């Protein structure tokens, strides 16, 4: 396995969501852009790319810009149910075999999980903001972060941390079937 991050310009792009674009289409478009940028490097291997965001009341919560933005997001989530959506894009290049060649193709999916955030206020909120654990995380919080009152209602816990393992496993199995 080789980890190749997308070019910085692609990772930072997070292009604005179109007015008529669903959140599902948006995370999938961002995952596709990251994955295609890596595939275009010509590394000749299967490429997996994901993009994750949190959503509450139809409002997308990406990665916070700073501590104040993190506070705003956390307060939106406090005491509420929210969704975590991950766009998953997988590409298997043309593979040359002795018996000929096979194109595995491209697969894409969106995984959804529902979570409930307990009340997050006072000392707990300040401790979490001081910890810096919110940095780089959609919705300014991580399912794996200690002490957060965050509970999975439905969906995949691995999806909530940005890599829906069950979905990836199924996609790899599909690519394997295509390459036979």
Rosetta constraint file for C-alpha pairs under 8 A:
AtomPair CA 4 CA 38 HARMONIC 6.96 0.50
AtomPair CA 5 CA 38 HARMONIC 7.22 0.50
AtomPair CA 6 CA 10 HARMONIC 6.26 0.50
AtomPair CA 6 CA 11 HARMONIC 6.16 0.50
AtomPair CA 6 CA 34 HARMONIC 5.57 0.50
AtomPair CA 6 CA 35 HARMONIC 7.19 0.50
AtomPair CA 6 CA 37 HARMONIC 6.04 0.50
AtomPair CA 6 CA 38 HARMONIC 5.44 0.50
AtomPair CA 7 CA 11 HARMONIC 6.43 0.50
AtomPair CA 7 CA 37 HARMONIC 7.11 0.50
AtomPair CA 7 CA 38 HARMONIC 7.65 0.50
AtomPair CA 8 CA 12 HARMONIC 5.97 0.50
AtomPair CA 9 CA 13 HARMONIC 5.85 0.50
AtomPair CA 10 CA 14 HARMONIC 7.69 0.50
AtomPair CA 10 CA 33 HARMONIC 7.03 0.50
AtomPair CA 10 CA 34 HARMONIC 6.09 0.50
AtomPair CA 10 CA 37 HARMONIC 7.36 0.50
AtomPair CA 11 CA 34 HARMONIC 6.62 0.50
AtomPair CA 14 CA 30 HARMONIC 6.79 0.50
AtomPair CA 15 CA 30 HARMONIC 7.90 0.50
AtomPair CA 17 CA 21 HARMONIC 6.35 0.50
AtomPair CA 17 CA 23 HARMONIC 7.96 0.50
AtomPair CA 17 CA 26 HARMONIC 6.21 0.50
AtomPair CA 21 CA 25 HARMONIC 6.18 0.50
AtomPair CA 21 CA 26 HARMONIC 6.40 0.50
AtomPair CA 22 CA 26 HARMONIC 6.17 0.50
AtomPair CA 23 CA 27 HARMONIC 6.29 0.50
AtomPair CA 23 CA 60 HARMONIC 7.30 0.50
AtomPair CA 23 CA 85 HARMONIC 7.86 0.50
AtomPair CA 24 CA 28 HARMONIC 6.26 0.50
AtomPair CA 24 CA 85 HARMONIC 6.88 0.50
AtomPair CA 24 CA 86 HARMONIC 7.95 0.50
AtomPair CA 24 CA 87 HARMONIC 7.14 0.50
AtomPair CA 24 CA 110 HARMONIC 6.32 0.50
AtomPair CA 25 CA 29 HARMONIC 6.00 0.50
AtomPair CA 26 CA 30 HARMONIC 6.33 0.50
AtomPair CA 27 CA 31 HARMONIC 6.15 0.50
AtomPair CA 27 CA 51 HARMONIC 5.62 0.50
AtomPair CA 27 CA 52 HARMONIC 6.38 0.50
AtomPair CA 27 CA 53 HARMONIC 7.22 0.50
AtomPair CA 27 CA 85 HARMONIC 7.15 0.50
AtomPair CA 27 CA 86 HARMONIC 6.22 0.50
AtomPair CA 27 CA 87 HARMONIC 4.75 0.50
AtomPair CA 27 CA 110 HARMONIC 7.66 0.50
AtomPair CA 28 CA 32 HARMONIC 6.01 0.50
AtomPair CA 28 CA 50 HARMONIC 7.89 0.50
AtomPair CA 28 CA 51 HARMONIC 7.17 0.50
AtomPair CA 28 CA 86 HARMONIC 7.47 0.50
AtomPair CA 28 CA 87 HARMONIC 4.14 0.50
AtomPair CA 28 CA 88 HARMONIC 6.43 0.50
AtomPair CA 28 CA 89 HARMONIC 7.19 0.50
AtomPair CA 28 CA 108 HARMONIC 7.37 0.50
AtomPair CA 28 CA 109 HARMONIC 7.14 0.50
AtomPair CA 28 CA 110 HARMONIC 6.59 0.50
AtomPair CA 29 CA 33 HARMONIC 6.18 0.50
AtomPair CA 29 CA 87 HARMONIC 7.61 0.50
AtomPair CA 30 CA 34 HARMONIC 6.33 0.50
AtomPair CA 30 CA 50 HARMONIC 7.86 0.50
AtomPair CA 30 CA 51 HARMONIC 6.16 0.50
AtomPair CA 30 CA 87 HARMONIC 7.51 0.50
AtomPair CA 31 CA 35 HARMONIC 6.10 0.50
AtomPair CA 31 CA 49 HARMONIC 5.39 0.50
AtomPair CA 31 CA 50 HARMONIC 4.71 0.50
AtomPair CA 31 CA 51 HARMONIC 4.93 0.50
AtomPair CA 31 CA 87 HARMONIC 5.61 0.50
AtomPair CA 31 CA 88 HARMONIC 6.03 0.50
AtomPair CA 31 CA 89 HARMONIC 5.83 0.50
AtomPair CA 32 CA 36 HARMONIC 5.82 0.50
AtomPair CA 32 CA 49 HARMONIC 6.99 0.50
AtomPair CA 32 CA 50 HARMONIC 7.91 0.50
AtomPair CA 32 CA 88 HARMONIC 7.69 0.50
AtomPair CA 32 CA 89 HARMONIC 5.55 0.50
AtomPair CA 33 CA 37 HARMONIC 6.10 0.50
AtomPair CA 34 CA 38 HARMONIC 6.57 0.50
AtomPair CA 34 CA 49 HARMONIC 6.19 0.50
AtomPair CA 34 CA 50 HARMONIC 7.78 0.50
AtomPair CA 35 CA 39 HARMONIC 6.11 0.50
AtomPair CA 35 CA 47 HARMONIC 6.39 0.50
AtomPair CA 35 CA 48 HARMONIC 6.33 0.50
AtomPair CA 35 CA 49 HARMONIC 4.86 0.50
AtomPair CA 35 CA 50 HARMONIC 7.88 0.50
AtomPair CA 35 CA 89 HARMONIC 6.54 0.50
AtomPair CA 35 CA 90 HARMONIC 7.30 0.50
AtomPair CA 35 CA 91 HARMONIC 7.75 0.50
AtomPair CA 36 CA 40 HARMONIC 5.90 0.50
AtomPair CA 37 CA 41 HARMONIC 6.81 0.50
AtomPair CA 38 CA 42 HARMONIC 7.63 0.50
AtomPair CA 38 CA 43 HARMONIC 7.83 0.50
AtomPair CA 38 CA 47 HARMONIC 7.29 0.50
AtomPair CA 39 CA 43 HARMONIC 6.65 0.50
AtomPair CA 39 CA 44 HARMONIC 7.60 0.50
AtomPair CA 39 CA 47 HARMONIC 6.46 0.50
AtomPair CA 39 CA 91 HARMONIC 7.61 0.50
AtomPair CA 44 CA 93 HARMONIC 6.12 0.50
AtomPair CA 44 CA 94 HARMONIC 7.94 0.50
AtomPair CA 45 CA 92 HARMONIC 6.56 0.50
AtomPair CA 45 CA 93 HARMONIC 6.41 0.50
AtomPair CA 46 CA 90 HARMONIC 7.09 0.50
AtomPair CA 46 CA 91 HARMONIC 5.50 0.50
AtomPair CA 46 CA 92 HARMONIC 4.43 0.50
AtomPair CA 46 CA 93 HARMONIC 6.47 0.50
AtomPair CA 47 CA 89 HARMONIC 7.97 0.50
AtomPair CA 47 CA 90 HARMONIC 5.51 0.50
AtomPair CA 47 CA 91 HARMONIC 5.09 0.50
AtomPair CA 47 CA 92 HARMONIC 6.57 0.50
AtomPair CA 48 CA 88 HARMONIC 7.29 0.50
AtomPair CA 48 CA 89 HARMONIC 5.82 0.50
AtomPair CA 48 CA 90 HARMONIC 4.55 0.50
AtomPair CA 48 CA 91 HARMONIC 6.69 0.50
AtomPair CA 49 CA 88 HARMONIC 5.91 0.50
AtomPair CA 49 CA 89 HARMONIC 5.22 0.50
AtomPair CA 49 CA 90 HARMONIC 6.47 0.50
AtomPair CA 50 CA 86 HARMONIC 6.43 0.50
AtomPair CA 50 CA 87 HARMONIC 5.38 0.50
AtomPair CA 50 CA 88 HARMONIC 4.61 0.50
AtomPair CA 50 CA 89 HARMONIC 6.32 0.50
AtomPair CA 50 CA 162 HARMONIC 7.04 0.50
AtomPair CA 50 CA 163 HARMONIC 6.91 0.50
AtomPair CA 51 CA 86 HARMONIC 5.43 0.50
AtomPair CA 51 CA 87 HARMONIC 5.24 0.50
AtomPair CA 51 CA 88 HARMONIC 6.94 0.50
AtomPair CA 51 CA 162 HARMONIC 7.03 0.50
AtomPair CA 52 CA 62 HARMONIC 7.74 0.50
AtomPair CA 52 CA 84 HARMONIC 6.98 0.50
AtomPair CA 52 CA 85 HARMONIC 5.56 0.50
AtomPair CA 52 CA 86 HARMONIC 4.20 0.50
AtomPair CA 52 CA 87 HARMONIC 6.42 0.50
AtomPair CA 52 CA 138 HARMONIC 6.58 0.50
AtomPair CA 52 CA 162 HARMONIC 5.71 0.50
AtomPair CA 53 CA 60 HARMONIC 6.60 0.50
AtomPair CA 53 CA 61 HARMONIC 5.91 0.50
AtomPair CA 53 CA 62 HARMONIC 5.14 0.50
AtomPair CA 53 CA 63 HARMONIC 7.80 0.50
AtomPair CA 53 CA 84 HARMONIC 5.78 0.50
AtomPair CA 53 CA 85 HARMONIC 5.54 0.50
AtomPair CA 53 CA 86 HARMONIC 6.62 0.50
AtomPair CA 53 CA 138 HARMONIC 4.96 0.50
AtomPair CA 53 CA 139 HARMONIC 6.77 0.50
AtomPair CA 54 CA 60 HARMONIC 5.91 0.50
AtomPair CA 54 CA 61 HARMONIC 4.98 0.50
AtomPair CA 54 CA 62 HARMONIC 6.48 0.50
AtomPair CA 54 CA 82 HARMONIC 6.96 0.50
AtomPair CA 54 CA 83 HARMONIC 5.66 0.50
AtomPair CA 54 CA 84 HARMONIC 4.39 0.50
AtomPair CA 54 CA 85 HARMONIC 6.31 0.50
AtomPair CA 54 CA 138 HARMONIC 5.75 0.50
AtomPair CA 54 CA 139 HARMONIC 5.22 0.50
AtomPair CA 55 CA 59 HARMONIC 5.37 0.50
AtomPair CA 55 CA 60 HARMONIC 4.51 0.50
AtomPair CA 55 CA 61 HARMONIC 5.60 0.50
AtomPair CA 55 CA 82 HARMONIC 5.77 0.50
AtomPair CA 55 CA 83 HARMONIC 5.16 0.50
AtomPair CA 55 CA 84 HARMONIC 6.27 0.50
AtomPair CA 55 CA 85 HARMONIC 7.72 0.50
AtomPair CA 55 CA 139 HARMONIC 7.69 0.50
AtomPair CA 56 CA 60 HARMONIC 6.84 0.50
AtomPair CA 56 CA 61 HARMONIC 7.70 0.50
AtomPair CA 56 CA 76 HARMONIC 7.52 0.50
AtomPair CA 56 CA 77 HARMONIC 7.12 0.50
AtomPair CA 56 CA 81 HARMONIC 7.26 0.50
AtomPair CA 56 CA 82 HARMONIC 4.87 0.50
AtomPair CA 56 CA 83 HARMONIC 6.52 0.50
AtomPair CA 57 CA 82 HARMONIC 7.71 0.50
AtomPair CA 61 CA 73 HARMONIC 6.89 0.50
AtomPair CA 61 CA 138 HARMONIC 6.05 0.50
AtomPair CA 61 CA 139 HARMONIC 4.82 0.50
AtomPair CA 61 CA 140 HARMONIC 7.98 0.50
AtomPair CA 62 CA 137 HARMONIC 7.33 0.50
AtomPair CA 62 CA 138 HARMONIC 4.38 0.50
AtomPair CA 62 CA 139 HARMONIC 5.60 0.50
AtomPair CA 62 CA 140 HARMONIC 7.76 0.50
AtomPair CA 63 CA 135 HARMONIC 7.26 0.50
AtomPair CA 63 CA 136 HARMONIC 5.41 0.50
AtomPair CA 63 CA 137 HARMONIC 5.09 0.50
AtomPair CA 63 CA 138 HARMONIC 4.36 0.50
AtomPair CA 63 CA 139 HARMONIC 6.12 0.50
AtomPair CA 63 CA 140 HARMONIC 6.17 0.50
AtomPair CA 64 CA 69 HARMONIC 5.28 0.50
AtomPair CA 64 CA 70 HARMONIC 5.15 0.50
AtomPair CA 64 CA 73 HARMONIC 7.67 0.50
AtomPair CA 64 CA 134 HARMONIC 7.77 0.50
AtomPair CA 64 CA 135 HARMONIC 6.86 0.50
AtomPair CA 64 CA 136 HARMONIC 6.97 0.50
AtomPair CA 64 CA 137 HARMONIC 7.27 0.50
AtomPair CA 64 CA 138 HARMONIC 7.18 0.50
AtomPair CA 64 CA 139 HARMONIC 7.08 0.50
AtomPair CA 64 CA 140 HARMONIC 5.86 0.50
AtomPair CA 65 CA 69 HARMONIC 5.89 0.50
AtomPair CA 65 CA 70 HARMONIC 7.37 0.50
AtomPair CA 66 CA 70 HARMONIC 6.21 0.50
AtomPair CA 66 CA 135 HARMONIC 7.87 0.50
AtomPair CA 67 CA 71 HARMONIC 6.17 0.50
AtomPair CA 67 CA 129 HARMONIC 6.76 0.50
AtomPair CA 68 CA 72 HARMONIC 6.27 0.50
AtomPair CA 69 CA 73 HARMONIC 6.27 0.50
AtomPair CA 70 CA 74 HARMONIC 6.07 0.50
AtomPair CA 70 CA 129 HARMONIC 7.56 0.50
AtomPair CA 70 CA 134 HARMONIC 6.80 0.50
AtomPair CA 70 CA 139 HARMONIC 7.53 0.50
AtomPair CA 70 CA 140 HARMONIC 5.18 0.50
AtomPair CA 71 CA 75 HARMONIC 6.09 0.50
AtomPair CA 71 CA 129 HARMONIC 7.31 0.50
AtomPair CA 71 CA 140 HARMONIC 7.96 0.50
AtomPair CA 72 CA 76 HARMONIC 6.34 0.50
AtomPair CA 73 CA 77 HARMONIC 6.40 0.50
AtomPair CA 73 CA 139 HARMONIC 5.92 0.50
AtomPair CA 73 CA 140 HARMONIC 6.33 0.50
AtomPair CA 74 CA 78 HARMONIC 5.97 0.50
AtomPair CA 74 CA 120 HARMONIC 7.43 0.50
AtomPair CA 74 CA 139 HARMONIC 7.03 0.50
AtomPair CA 74 CA 140 HARMONIC 6.43 0.50
AtomPair CA 74 CA 141 HARMONIC 7.40 0.50
AtomPair CA 75 CA 120 HARMONIC 7.19 0.50
AtomPair CA 75 CA 121 HARMONIC 7.98 0.50
AtomPair CA 76 CA 80 HARMONIC 7.69 0.50
AtomPair CA 77 CA 81 HARMONIC 7.16 0.50
AtomPair CA 77 CA 82 HARMONIC 6.97 0.50
AtomPair CA 77 CA 117 HARMONIC 6.11 0.50
AtomPair CA 78 CA 117 HARMONIC 5.43 0.50
AtomPair CA 78 CA 118 HARMONIC 5.89 0.50
AtomPair CA 78 CA 119 HARMONIC 4.89 0.50
AtomPair CA 78 CA 120 HARMONIC 5.23 0.50
AtomPair CA 78 CA 121 HARMONIC 7.88 0.50
AtomPair CA 79 CA 116 HARMONIC 7.08 0.50
AtomPair CA 79 CA 117 HARMONIC 5.24 0.50
AtomPair CA 79 CA 118 HARMONIC 4.52 0.50
AtomPair CA 79 CA 119 HARMONIC 4.52 0.50
AtomPair CA 79 CA 120 HARMONIC 7.21 0.50
AtomPair CA 80 CA 116 HARMONIC 5.66 0.50
AtomPair CA 80 CA 117 HARMONIC 5.56 0.50
AtomPair CA 80 CA 118 HARMONIC 7.02 0.50
AtomPair CA 81 CA 114 HARMONIC 6.89 0.50
AtomPair CA 81 CA 115 HARMONIC 5.53 0.50
AtomPair CA 81 CA 116 HARMONIC 4.25 0.50
AtomPair CA 81 CA 117 HARMONIC 6.38 0.50
AtomPair CA 82 CA 114 HARMONIC 5.77 0.50
AtomPair CA 82 CA 115 HARMONIC 5.46 0.50
AtomPair CA 82 CA 116 HARMONIC 6.35 0.50
AtomPair CA 82 CA 117 HARMONIC 7.91 0.50
AtomPair CA 83 CA 112 HARMONIC 6.66 0.50
AtomPair CA 83 CA 113 HARMONIC 5.66 0.50
AtomPair CA 83 CA 114 HARMONIC 4.61 0.50
AtomPair CA 83 CA 115 HARMONIC 6.30 0.50
AtomPair CA 84 CA 112 HARMONIC 5.68 0.50
AtomPair CA 84 CA 113 HARMONIC 5.23 0.50
AtomPair CA 84 CA 114 HARMONIC 6.38 0.50
AtomPair CA 84 CA 115 HARMONIC 7.69 0.50
AtomPair CA 84 CA 159 HARMONIC 7.61 0.50
AtomPair CA 84 CA 160 HARMONIC 6.03 0.50
AtomPair CA 85 CA 110 HARMONIC 6.64 0.50
AtomPair CA 85 CA 111 HARMONIC 5.68 0.50
AtomPair CA 85 CA 112 HARMONIC 4.70 0.50
AtomPair CA 85 CA 113 HARMONIC 6.72 0.50
AtomPair CA 85 CA 159 HARMONIC 7.70 0.50
AtomPair CA 85 CA 160 HARMONIC 7.83 0.50
AtomPair CA 86 CA 110 HARMONIC 5.52 0.50
AtomPair CA 86 CA 111 HARMONIC 5.23 0.50
AtomPair CA 86 CA 112 HARMONIC 6.65 0.50
AtomPair CA 86 CA 159 HARMONIC 6.62 0.50
AtomPair CA 86 CA 160 HARMONIC 7.98 0.50
AtomPair CA 86 CA 162 HARMONIC 6.42 0.50
AtomPair CA 86 CA 163 HARMONIC 7.60 0.50
AtomPair CA 86 CA 164 HARMONIC 7.57 0.50
AtomPair CA 87 CA 108 HARMONIC 7.39 0.50
AtomPair CA 87 CA 109 HARMONIC 5.97 0.50
AtomPair CA 87 CA 110 HARMONIC 4.52 0.50
AtomPair CA 87 CA 111 HARMONIC 6.60 0.50
AtomPair CA 88 CA 108 HARMONIC 5.45 0.50
AtomPair CA 88 CA 109 HARMONIC 5.25 0.50
AtomPair CA 88 CA 110 HARMONIC 6.03 0.50
AtomPair CA 88 CA 111 HARMONIC 7.69 0.50
AtomPair CA 88 CA 168 HARMONIC 7.79 0.50
AtomPair CA 89 CA 106 HARMONIC 7.37 0.50
AtomPair CA 89 CA 107 HARMONIC 5.94 0.50
AtomPair CA 89 CA 108 HARMONIC 4.43 0.50
AtomPair CA 89 CA 109 HARMONIC 6.73 0.50
AtomPair CA 90 CA 106 HARMONIC 5.64 0.50
AtomPair CA 90 CA 107 HARMONIC 5.17 0.50
AtomPair CA 90 CA 108 HARMONIC 6.18 0.50
AtomPair CA 90 CA 171 HARMONIC 7.56 0.50
AtomPair CA 91 CA 104 HARMONIC 7.58 0.50
AtomPair CA 91 CA 105 HARMONIC 5.83 0.50
AtomPair CA 91 CA 106 HARMONIC 4.40 0.50
AtomPair CA 91 CA 107 HARMONIC 6.45 0.50
AtomPair CA 92 CA 103 HARMONIC 7.21 0.50
AtomPair CA 92 CA 104 HARMONIC 5.07 0.50
AtomPair CA 92 CA 105 HARMONIC 5.32 0.50
AtomPair CA 92 CA 106 HARMONIC 6.36 0.50
AtomPair CA 92 CA 175 HARMONIC 7.12 0.50
AtomPair CA 93 CA 103 HARMONIC 6.26 0.50
AtomPair CA 93 CA 104 HARMONIC 6.35 0.50
AtomPair CA 93 CA 105 HARMONIC 6.60 0.50
AtomPair CA 94 CA 101 HARMONIC 6.94 0.50
AtomPair CA 94 CA 102 HARMONIC 5.96 0.50
AtomPair CA 94 CA 103 HARMONIC 4.51 0.50
AtomPair CA 94 CA 104 HARMONIC 6.66 0.50
AtomPair CA 94 CA 105 HARMONIC 7.85 0.50
AtomPair CA 95 CA 101 HARMONIC 5.65 0.50
AtomPair CA 95 CA 102 HARMONIC 5.53 0.50
AtomPair CA 95 CA 103 HARMONIC 6.27 0.50
AtomPair CA 95 CA 104 HARMONIC 7.75 0.50
AtomPair CA 96 CA 100 HARMONIC 6.26 0.50
AtomPair CA 96 CA 101 HARMONIC 4.41 0.50
AtomPair CA 96 CA 102 HARMONIC 6.69 0.50
AtomPair CA 97 CA 101 HARMONIC 5.13 0.50
AtomPair CA 97 CA 102 HARMONIC 7.37 0.50
AtomPair CA 102 CA 178 HARMONIC 7.88 0.50
AtomPair CA 102 CA 179 HARMONIC 5.66 0.50
AtomPair CA 102 CA 180 HARMONIC 7.69 0.50
AtomPair CA 103 CA 178 HARMONIC 7.54 0.50
AtomPair CA 103 CA 179 HARMONIC 6.60 0.50
AtomPair CA 104 CA 175 HARMONIC 5.61 0.50
AtomPair CA 104 CA 176 HARMONIC 7.62 0.50
AtomPair CA 104 CA 178 HARMONIC 5.32 0.50
AtomPair CA 104 CA 179 HARMONIC 5.26 0.50
AtomPair CA 105 CA 175 HARMONIC 7.33 0.50
AtomPair CA 105 CA 178 HARMONIC 7.95 0.50
AtomPair CA 107 CA 171 HARMONIC 6.91 0.50
AtomPair CA 111 CA 155 HARMONIC 7.98 0.50
AtomPair CA 111 CA 159 HARMONIC 6.81 0.50
AtomPair CA 111 CA 164 HARMONIC 6.99 0.50
AtomPair CA 111 CA 167 HARMONIC 7.47 0.50
AtomPair CA 112 CA 155 HARMONIC 6.18 0.50
AtomPair CA 112 CA 156 HARMONIC 7.67 0.50
AtomPair CA 112 CA 159 HARMONIC 7.31 0.50
AtomPair CA 113 CA 152 HARMONIC 7.50 0.50
AtomPair CA 113 CA 153 HARMONIC 7.53 0.50
AtomPair CA 113 CA 154 HARMONIC 5.52 0.50
AtomPair CA 113 CA 155 HARMONIC 4.14 0.50
AtomPair CA 113 CA 156 HARMONIC 5.95 0.50
AtomPair CA 113 CA 157 HARMONIC 7.58 0.50
AtomPair CA 113 CA 159 HARMONIC 6.88 0.50
AtomPair CA 113 CA 160 HARMONIC 6.65 0.50
AtomPair CA 114 CA 152 HARMONIC 6.20 0.50
AtomPair CA 114 CA 153 HARMONIC 5.31 0.50
AtomPair CA 114 CA 154 HARMONIC 5.16 0.50
AtomPair CA 114 CA 155 HARMONIC 6.39 0.50
AtomPair CA 115 CA 150 HARMONIC 6.72 0.50
AtomPair CA 115 CA 151 HARMONIC 5.46 0.50
AtomPair CA 115 CA 152 HARMONIC 4.53 0.50
AtomPair CA 115 CA 153 HARMONIC 5.17 0.50
AtomPair CA 115 CA 154 HARMONIC 7.13 0.50
AtomPair CA 116 CA 150 HARMONIC 5.76 0.50
AtomPair CA 116 CA 151 HARMONIC 5.25 0.50
AtomPair CA 116 CA 152 HARMONIC 6.58 0.50
AtomPair CA 116 CA 153 HARMONIC 6.80 0.50
AtomPair CA 117 CA 148 HARMONIC 7.93 0.50
AtomPair CA 117 CA 149 HARMONIC 5.60 0.50
AtomPair CA 117 CA 150 HARMONIC 4.47 0.50
AtomPair CA 117 CA 151 HARMONIC 6.46 0.50
AtomPair CA 118 CA 149 HARMONIC 4.90 0.50
AtomPair CA 118 CA 150 HARMONIC 6.26 0.50
AtomPair CA 119 CA 149 HARMONIC 7.22 0.50
AtomPair CA 120 CA 124 HARMONIC 6.40 0.50
AtomPair CA 120 CA 125 HARMONIC 5.56 0.50
AtomPair CA 120 CA 148 HARMONIC 7.86 0.50
AtomPair CA 120 CA 149 HARMONIC 7.35 0.50
AtomPair CA 121 CA 125 HARMONIC 4.81 0.50
AtomPair CA 121 CA 126 HARMONIC 7.64 0.50
AtomPair CA 122 CA 126 HARMONIC 6.35 0.50
AtomPair CA 123 CA 127 HARMONIC 5.90 0.50
AtomPair CA 124 CA 128 HARMONIC 6.15 0.50
AtomPair CA 125 CA 129 HARMONIC 6.21 0.50
AtomPair CA 126 CA 130 HARMONIC 6.00 0.50
AtomPair CA 127 CA 131 HARMONIC 6.08 0.50
AtomPair CA 128 CA 132 HARMONIC 6.86 0.50
AtomPair CA 128 CA 133 HARMONIC 6.84 0.50
AtomPair CA 128 CA 134 HARMONIC 7.46 0.50
AtomPair CA 129 CA 133 HARMONIC 7.31 0.50
AtomPair CA 129 CA 134 HARMONIC 6.84 0.50
AtomPair CA 133 CA 141 HARMONIC 7.14 0.50
AtomPair CA 133 CA 142 HARMONIC 7.47 0.50
AtomPair CA 133 CA 145 HARMONIC 7.09 0.50
AtomPair CA 134 CA 140 HARMONIC 4.46 0.50
AtomPair CA 134 CA 141 HARMONIC 4.95 0.50
AtomPair CA 134 CA 142 HARMONIC 6.94 0.50
AtomPair CA 135 CA 140 HARMONIC 6.54 0.50
AtomPair CA 136 CA 140 HARMONIC 7.35 0.50
AtomPair CA 137 CA 141 HARMONIC 5.84 0.50
AtomPair CA 137 CA 142 HARMONIC 6.46 0.50
AtomPair CA 138 CA 142 HARMONIC 7.94 0.50
AtomPair CA 141 CA 145 HARMONIC 7.33 0.50
AtomPair CA 142 CA 160 HARMONIC 7.79 0.50
AtomPair CA 142 CA 161 HARMONIC 6.70 0.50
AtomPair CA 143 CA 148 HARMONIC 7.77 0.50
AtomPair CA 143 CA 150 HARMONIC 6.43 0.50
AtomPair CA 143 CA 151 HARMONIC 7.88 0.50
AtomPair CA 143 CA 157 HARMONIC 7.76 0.50
AtomPair CA 143 CA 160 HARMONIC 6.41 0.50
AtomPair CA 143 CA 161 HARMONIC 6.40 0.50
AtomPair CA 144 CA 161 HARMONIC 7.39 0.50
AtomPair CA 152 CA 157 HARMONIC 6.95 0.50
AtomPair CA 155 CA 159 HARMONIC 7.60 0.50
AtomPair CA 156 CA 160 HARMONIC 6.71 0.50
AtomPair CA 156 CA 164 HARMONIC 6.56 0.50
AtomPair CA 156 CA 166 HARMONIC 7.73 0.50
AtomPair CA 157 CA 161 HARMONIC 6.87 0.50
AtomPair CA 157 CA 164 HARMONIC 7.66 0.50
AtomPair CA 158 CA 162 HARMONIC 6.57 0.50
AtomPair CA 158 CA 163 HARMONIC 5.60 0.50
AtomPair CA 158 CA 164 HARMONIC 4.86 0.50
AtomPair CA 158 CA 165 HARMONIC 6.01 0.50
AtomPair CA 159 CA 163 HARMONIC 5.05 0.50
AtomPair CA 159 CA 164 HARMONIC 3.83 0.50
AtomPair CA 159 CA 165 HARMONIC 7.09 0.50
AtomPair CA 160 CA 164 HARMONIC 7.51 0.50
AtomPair CA 163 CA 168 HARMONIC 7.82 0.50
AtomPair CA 164 CA 168 HARMONIC 6.24 0.50
AtomPair CA 165 CA 169 HARMONIC 6.00 0.50
AtomPair CA 166 CA 170 HARMONIC 6.36 0.50
AtomPair CA 167 CA 171 HARMONIC 6.19 0.50
AtomPair CA 168 CA 172 HARMONIC 6.11 0.50
AtomPair CA 169 CA 173 HARMONIC 6.29 0.50
AtomPair CA 170 CA 174 HARMONIC 6.29 0.50
AtomPair CA 171 CA 175 HARMONIC 6.25 0.50
AtomPair CA 172 CA 176 HARMONIC 6.10 0.50
AtomPair CA 173 CA 177 HARMONIC 6.28 0.50
AtomPair CA 174 CA 178 HARMONIC 6.34 0.50
AtomPair CA 175 CA 179 HARMONIC 6.32 0.50
AtomPair CA 176 CA 180 HARMONIC 6.74 0.50
